Amino acid sequence: MSEAAASVSIEGLAIQAVTGTFSDALRTLAITEEVQQIGILGLTALLVSLPETAEIPPERLANALILLARGRSKGFTEKLAAFMHGIVAGARRVPAVAAEMRAAAAKKS
């Protein structure tokens, strides 16, 4: 085997090793991200389904936002505020959506 061919083989093996490691890291990251999304969505569903969530005073939410956003970027704080608002707004919509579903089911009967 020529020196050039040996060099190419070693480089090929090195590329495979790095690619394999990178691929494993991405796979782990994807699994972690999916688990995080499942946790966030599950918690969101629970919070939206609680009638008390719709009644949380805005001042209390603002205080929670201040505590959770401390030391974070403005963009993070804005996303967190939007997420919190979405949970409360969703909780407020649950009774109306449930009534619509009951009415639709009654029409089918």
DRENVEX-846778 format. One record per residue: residue in three letters; x, y, z of N, C-alpha, C in turn. Coordinates in pm, whole numbers, plus 50000, padded with zeros to 5 digits. Layout:
# DRENVEX-846778
SITE, residu, nx, ny, nz, cax, cay, caz, cx, cy, cz
SITE, ALA, X, Y, Z, X, Y, Z, X, Y, Z
...
//
This chain:
# DRENVEX-846778
SITE, residu, nx, ny, nz, cax, cay, caz, cx, cy, cz
SITE, MET, 50086, 49883, 50000, 50000, 50000, 50000, 50090, 50122, 50000
SITE, SER, 50058, 50216, 49916, 50139, 50337, 49907, 50114, 50425, 50028
SITE, GLU, 50206, 50516, 50050, 50193, 50608, 50162, 50070, 50696, 50146
SITE, ALA, 50038, 50737, 50024, 49921, 50820, 49997, 49793, 50744, 50027
SITE, ALA, 49789, 50615, 49986, 49670, 50533, 50010, 49651, 50510, 50159
SITE, ALA, 49760, 50487, 50231, 49752, 50467, 50376, 49701, 50593, 50443
SITE, SER, 49747, 50708, 50396, 49705, 50836, 50452, 49557, 50857, 50430
SITE, VAL, 49507, 50824, 50310, 49365, 50837, 50279, 49283, 50744, 50367
SITE, SER, 49331, 50622, 50387, 49259, 50526, 50471, 49250, 50575, 50615
SITE, ILE, 49360, 50628, 50666, 49361, 50680, 50802, 49269, 50800, 50813
SITE, GLU, 49271, 50889, 50714, 49180, 51004, 50716, 49036, 50958, 50708
SITE, GLY, 49009, 50857, 50626, 48873, 50803, 50615, 48825, 50746, 50747
SITE, LEU, 48913, 50674, 50815, 48877, 50618, 50945, 48853, 50729, 51048
SITE, ALA, 48936, 50832, 51041, 48920, 50944, 51133, 48787, 51015, 51108
SITE, ILE, 48754, 51035, 50981, 48626, 51099, 50945, 48510, 51014, 50994
SITE, GLN, 48518, 50884, 50978, 48412, 50795, 51024, 48396, 50803, 51176
SITE, ALA, 48510, 50806, 51245, 48505, 50812, 51392, 48441, 50942, 51438
SITE, VAL, 48480, 51054, 51379, 48424, 51183, 51416, 48277, 51190, 51379
SITE, THR, 48243, 51141, 51261, 48104, 51141, 51216, 48018, 51056, 51307
SITE, GLY, 48070, 50940, 51346, 47994, 50853, 51437, 47969, 50920, 51571
SITE, THR, 48070, 50984, 51625, 48056, 51055, 51752, 47956, 51169, 51738
SITE, PHE, 47968, 51245, 51630, 47876, 51357, 51606, 47734, 51306, 51590
SITE, SER, 47718, 51196, 51517, 47585, 51138, 51497, 47525, 51093, 51629
SITE, ASP, 47606, 51029, 51713, 47557, 50986, 51844, 47516, 51106, 51929
SITE, ALA, 47594, 51213, 51924, 47562, 51333, 52001, 47431, 51394, 51953
SITE, LEU, 47411, 51399, 51821, 47286, 51454, 51767, 47166, 51367, 51806
SITE, ARG, 47185, 51236, 51802, 47077, 51144, 51840, 47039, 51165, 51986
SITE, THR, 47139, 51178, 52072, 47114, 51202, 52214, 47044, 51335, 52233
SITE, LEU, 47088, 51437, 52161, 47026, 51569, 52169, 46880, 51563, 52126
SITE, ALA, 46852, 51491, 52018, 46715, 51480, 51969, 46626, 51410, 52071
SITE, ILE, 46678, 51306, 52133, 46600, 51234, 52235, 46575, 51325, 52353
SITE, THR, 46678, 51397, 52397, 46663, 51490, 52509, 46561, 51598, 52476
SITE, GLU, 46570, 51654, 52355, 46477, 51759, 52314, 46334, 51706, 52313
SITE, GLU, 46314, 51584, 52263, 46180, 51527, 52259, 46126, 51505, 52400
SITE, VAL, 46209, 51457, 52489, 46167, 51436, 52627, 46130, 51569, 52691
SITE, GLN, 46209, 51672, 52665, 46178, 51805, 52718, 46045, 51856, 52662
SITE, GLN, 46022, 51837, 52534, 45897, 51882, 52473, 45778, 51808, 52532
SITE, ILE, 45794, 51678, 52553, 45686, 51600, 52613, 45655, 51651, 52753
SITE, GLY, 45760, 51678, 52830, 45740, 51730, 52966, 45672, 51865, 52965
SITE, ILE, 45716, 51953, 52877, 45657, 52087, 52870, 45511, 52079, 52826
SITE, LEU, 45483, 52000, 52724, 45345, 51989, 52675, 45255, 51921, 52778
SITE, GLY, 45306, 51820, 52847, 45226, 51754, 52950, 45194, 51848, 53064
SITE, LEU, 45293, 51922, 53110, 45270, 52019, 53216, 45174, 52129, 53171
SITE, THR, 45189, 52173, 53047, 45099, 52275, 52993, 44955, 52224, 52992
SITE, ALA, 44935, 52100, 52947, 44800, 52042, 52944, 44740, 52037, 53084
SITE, LEU, 44821, 52000, 53182, 44770, 51994, 53319, 44732, 52133, 53370
SITE, LEU, 44819, 52231, 53345, 44791, 52367, 53392, 44669, 52427, 53323
SITE, VAL, 44656, 52403, 53194, 44541, 52458, 53120, 44412, 52395, 53168
SITE, SER, 44417, 52269, 53209, 44295, 52200, 53250, 44249, 52238, 53391
SITE, LEU, 44334, 52302, 53468, 44294, 52342, 53603, 44210, 52470, 53599
SITE, PRO, 44090, 52469, 53652, 44007, 52589, 53650, 44073, 52707, 53723
SITE, GLU, 44152, 52677, 53824, 44218, 52782, 53902, 44318, 52862, 53819
SITE, THR, 44374, 52799, 53715, 44474, 52867, 53633, 44415, 52992, 53569
SITE, ALA, 44291, 52985, 53527, 44225, 53099, 53463, 44206, 53215, 53560
SITE, GLU, 44210, 53186, 53688, 44183, 53287, 53790, 44309, 53345, 53853
SITE, ILE, 44427, 53309, 53804, 44551, 53361, 53863, 44555, 53512, 53839
SITE, PRO, 44572, 53590, 53946, 44578, 53736, 53930, 44699, 53777, 53844
SITE, PRO, 44681, 53873, 53754, 44791, 53917, 53668, 44916, 53961, 53745
SITE, GLU, 44895, 54023, 53862, 45010, 54068, 53942, 45094, 53949, 53988
SITE, ARG, 45027, 53841, 54022, 45098, 53721, 54068, 45179, 53661, 53953
SITE, LEU, 45121, 53659, 53835, 45194, 53610, 53717, 45314, 53699, 53686
SITE, ALA, 45294, 53829, 53697, 45404, 53922, 53672, 45518, 53899, 53770
SITE, ASN, 45485, 53876, 53896, 45589, 53849, 53996, 45662, 53719, 53966
SITE, ALA, 45587, 53617, 53925, 45651, 53490, 53889, 45744, 53509, 53769
SITE, LEU, 45699, 53587, 53672, 45782, 53614, 53555, 45911, 53684, 53594
SITE, ILE, 45902, 53780, 53681, 46021, 53852, 53727, 46120, 53756, 53793
SITE, LEU, 46068, 53668, 53876, 46156, 53571, 53944, 46220, 53474, 53845
SITE, LEU, 46140, 53422, 53753, 46191, 53321, 53659, 46283, 53380, 53554
SITE, ALA, 46265, 53507, 53521, 46344, 53569, 53415, 46470, 53638, 53467
SITE, ARG, 46487, 53643, 53595, 46602, 53713, 53654, 46733, 53658, 53596
SITE, GLY, 46813, 53748, 53542, 46942, 53710, 53487, 46936, 53654, 53346
SITE, ARG, 46818, 53653, 53286, 46802, 53600, 53150, 46794, 53714, 53050
SITE, SER, 46803, 53680, 52923, 46797, 53781, 52818, 46654, 53833, 52801
SITE, LYS, 46644, 53947, 52733, 46512, 54005, 52704, 46431, 53910, 52616
SITE, GLY, 46496, 53849, 52518, 46427, 53754, 52431, 46370, 53636, 52508
SITE, PHE, 46448, 53583, 52601, 46402, 53472, 52684, 46281, 53516, 52766
SITE, THR, 46291, 53634, 52826, 46182, 53686, 52909, 46055, 53704, 52828
SITE, GLU, 46068, 53755, 52707, 45950, 53773, 52620, 45887, 53640, 52585
SITE, LYS, 45969, 53540, 52554, 45915, 53407, 52520, 45848, 53344, 52642
SITE, LEU, 45909, 53359, 52758, 45850, 53306, 52881, 45716, 53373, 52911
SITE, ALA, 45712, 53505, 52896, 45587, 53578, 52919, 45478, 53531, 52823
SITE, ALA, 45513, 53513, 52698, 45415, 53466, 52598, 45366, 53326, 52632
SITE, PHE, 45456, 53241, 52678, 45418, 53105, 52715, 45323, 53107, 52834
SITE, MET, 45358, 53186, 52935, 45272, 53196, 53053, 45135, 53252, 53016
SITE, HIS, 45134, 53355, 52932, 45008, 53413, 52887, 44926, 53308, 52813
SITE, GLY, 44991, 53230, 52729, 44921, 53126, 52653, 44854, 53023, 52742
SITE, ILE, 44922, 52986, 52851, 44864, 52888, 52943, 44738, 52945, 53009
SITE, VAL, 44746, 53069, 53056, 44630, 53130, 53123, 44518, 53152, 53022
SITE, ALA, 44551, 53201, 52904, 44449, 53223, 52801, 44383, 53091, 52762
SITE, GLY, 44462, 52986, 52751, 44407, 52854, 52720, 44313, 52806, 52828
SITE, ALA, 44352, 52827, 52953, 44266, 52787, 53065, 44134, 52863, 53063
SITE, ARG, 44140, 52988, 53023, 44017, 53069, 53016, 43926, 53023, 52903
SITE, ARG, 43983, 52963, 52799, 43904, 52918, 52683, 43842, 52781, 52703
SITE, VAL, 43894, 52702, 52797, 43848, 52564, 52815, 43697, 52554, 52833
SITE, PRO, 43633, 52633, 52920, 43488, 52619, 52935, 43411, 52642, 52805
SITE, ALA, 43450, 52742, 52727, 43380, 52770, 52601, 43401, 52657, 52500
SITE, VAL, 43523, 52607, 52492, 43552, 52497, 52398, 43476, 52372, 52440
SITE, ALA, 43471, 52345, 52570, 43397, 52228, 52618, 43248, 52242, 52586
SITE, ALA, 43194, 52363, 52601, 43052, 52385, 52569, 43027, 52364, 52419
SITE, GLU, 43118, 52411, 52335, 43105, 52390, 52191, 43109, 52241, 52157
SITE, MET, 43195, 52168, 52223, 43205, 52024, 52197, 43079, 51952, 52242
SITE, ARG, 43025, 51993, 52357, 42900, 51932, 52404, 42786, 51962, 52308
SITE, ALA, 42780, 52085, 52258, 42675, 52123, 52164, 42687, 52045, 52033
SITE, ALA, 42809, 52029, 51986, 42831, 51951, 51862, 42792, 51806, 51882
SITE, ALA, 42826, 51751, 51997, 42790, 51611, 52026, 42639, 51595, 52038
SITE, ALA, 42574, 51696, 52096, 42427, 51691, 52111, 42359, 51694, 51974
SITE, LYS, 42414, 51770, 51880, 42357, 51777, 51744, 42367, 51644, 51673
SITE, LYS, 42477, 51572, 51699, 42497, 51442, 51634, 42402, 51337, 51688
SITE, SER, 42359, 51356, 51813, 42272, 51256, 51876, 42130, 51265, 51830
//
